[in-house]
Amino acid sequence: MMNKLNRISILSKQKGFTLLEIIVAMAIASFIGVAAMVLLDRATLAHQNIQEQGDRYNEIERAMLFISNDLQQIAPRKFRDEFGDLKDNLFSDDSGGSAQLSFTRLGRRNPAGLARSNLEKLTYVVEDNQLKRISYLYPDGMSLETGLNRTLLDKVEKLSVSFNDGEQWNDYWPINEQSAAAESVTGLDLPVAIRVTLELSDIGSISRLYVISDRKEKANESS
């Protein structure tokens, strides 16, 4: 009888856990749970950062694509400013403390089939740390304040534009001031290439080079 009771007591001890064992097991489980949560949080944060960076680069490429599409359809036509003075179509001016790029392009959309010109005057400028594309209802006689603003990109600290005349890069265009009393509005002298640089607060400097004209080809055509 005593042997039987001893065997039952031994079996009962083998089936149970001590308080210390339970505490150690709970501590290990808690450590594993915390580590898993930390890894999950880091993975989620990394995924969000990658997605935000991807969205940011998509916004930048979209803005550059707007500039590219507009410059590819630049019109060989001078324009008149709000004072009636004749200006070269491609015009840069940083007198206001921020560079801008103004020109007239072809191919203005007209889905309603209105009786209007297919020319569209545009200005790219940075205001309030935003790259803005300003379009005008008419290609002539419009001031910057009357344009329709469209924000293309934010966190832009500076816009820089340089022009290659076939020999060197210049910080402004036109290189030579032309007479405002010129009779012809054609024969626009374009640079060979335009380099657009954006200083972004979160990424840094980004530049794009756009080929505009071929002076050798123009020389052959004129000869």
N, C-alpha and C positions, 0 to 999 in steps of 0.2 A: 504493500500500500504506500509506504514511504517513497519507494523508488518511482512509483507512478506519479506521485505528487511532485517529486523533484523534476521529472521529465516535463510535466505540464508547466512548471515555473520557468524552466530553461527555454521552452518554446515561446512562452509569453514574452520573455526578455528579448528574444531574437526578432520578434515581429514589431517591436516598438522602436521609436526614435527619441533620443534625448533632446532636451531643450536647446542645448548647444548646437547639435546637428541641425535642428530646425532653423535656428538663427543664422548659421553659416549658409545654409541652402537659400534662405531668403535674401541674404546679402549678395550672394552670387547672382541670383535671379535679378535683383535690383540693379546690380552693376551691368549685367548684360542688357537689361531694358534701357538704362540710361545711355549706354554706348550705342545701342541701336537707334535711339531717338536723336542722338547727336549726329550720327552718320546720315540719318534720314533728313535732318534739318540742313546739313551741309550740302547734301545732294540736291535738295529742293532749291536752296539758295543759288547753287551753281547753275542749275537749270534756268532759274529766273534771270541770272546775270547773262547767260548765253543768249537767252531769248531777247532780253533788252538790247544787248549789243547787236544782235542780228537785226532787230527792228531799227536801231539807230543807223546802221550801215545801209539798210534799205532806204531810209529817208534821205541819206546823203546821196546815194546813187540816183534816187528819183529826182532830187534837185538838180544834180549835174545833167541828168537826161533832159530836163526842161531846157537848160541852157544850151545843150548840144542841138536839140531839135530847133530851137529858135535861131541859133547862129547859122545852121545849115541852110536856112531859108532867108538869109539877110537880103534885103532888096537893094538893088543898085540905084538908090534914089536919095537925094538930099531932102531935108525937111526944114520947115520954118518953125521957130520957137514961138512962145506966146507973145513976143514982141514983133513978130513978123520977119526976124532976121534969118537968113539962109544959113543952115548948118550942115556939116557933113553928117551923113546918115549914122556912121559909127562914131560915137562921141563919148568921151570919158571926162569926168569932172569931179575933182575932190575938193573944190573950194569950200564946201560945207563941212569939211572935216572927215568925210567918209567917201571913199571912191564909189563911183557908180558907172554903170555901163548902159548906154542908151542907143537904140537903133530901131530901124523899121524892118519888119519881116513880111514875107509873102505868105499866102495860105491861111489867112484868117478864117476861122470856121464860121459858117453861115448856114446852120441847119434849117432856119426858117425861110431861107431863100429871099432875104431882104435885098432891096436895091441899094447896095453899099459896096465900097471898095474892099478888095481882099487884102489890103495892106493893114498892118497892125503895128503901132509904135509901142515899144517896150522899154522899160527901165528896170535894171537889177540894182538894188541898193540894200544896205544893212541899216536897219532902224530898230532900236530897243533890243539889240542882240538877236535880231531875226532877219534872215535873208528873205527879201520880199521881191516878188515879180509884179511890177506895176504896168498895167495895160491901159490904153487910152481909147476913147470912142473914135477919135479922128487922128490921122497920122500927122496933122499940122496944127499949130496954134494951141497946143495943150501944155499946161504947166504940170509940175510934179504933184501939186496938191489936188488936181482934178482927176488923177488916175484911179483905177480900181485896184486895190491892194489884194495880193494873195500871198500869204506866208508859206514859204517852201521849207524852211529849216529854222530851228531855234538853236540856242546856245552858240551863236555865231558872234565872235568878238570883232572880226575885221574881214573886209573884202578887199582883195588886191587884184588888179588887172594889169597885165603887161602885154605889149604888142610887138611882134616881130615884123620889121619892114623889109626883110630879105637880107639884111646885113647885120642888124643888131636888135636887141630888145629895148623897148621904150616904155616908160611908165605912164604915158598918156597918148591919146589919139584924138584928132589928127596931129601929126608931127609939126607940120607947117600950117599956120593960120591962113585960111583962104579968104578971099574977098567976099564980103556979105552981099556985094552987088553983082555977083556972078549970075549970068543969065540962064545957064543950063543947070538943070537939076539931075542930070545923068552923068555918066562917066565917073562914078564913085571910085575912089582909090582905096582899096581894102588892104589890110595887112596880110602877110602870108599866114600868120598864126596868132592866136590869142591864148594867153595862159591865165586861167582863173584860179586864184588861191583863196581858200577860206581858212581862217583861224578859228578853230572850235575850242570851246572851253573844256570839253570832256575828252577830246581825242587828240587835238593838236592841229598841225597844218596839213591841209589836203589840197593838192593841185591837180588840175586837169588841163591838157593841151588840146586845143581845137584848131584844126587846119582850115583856113578860110579861103585862100586864093593861091594861085600859082603865077608868079610874076613872069617867069619864062614863057609860060603859055600865053599870057597876055601880050608879051612883047612879040611873039611869033604872029599872033592874030593881027596886031597893029601894023606889022611889017608886011 
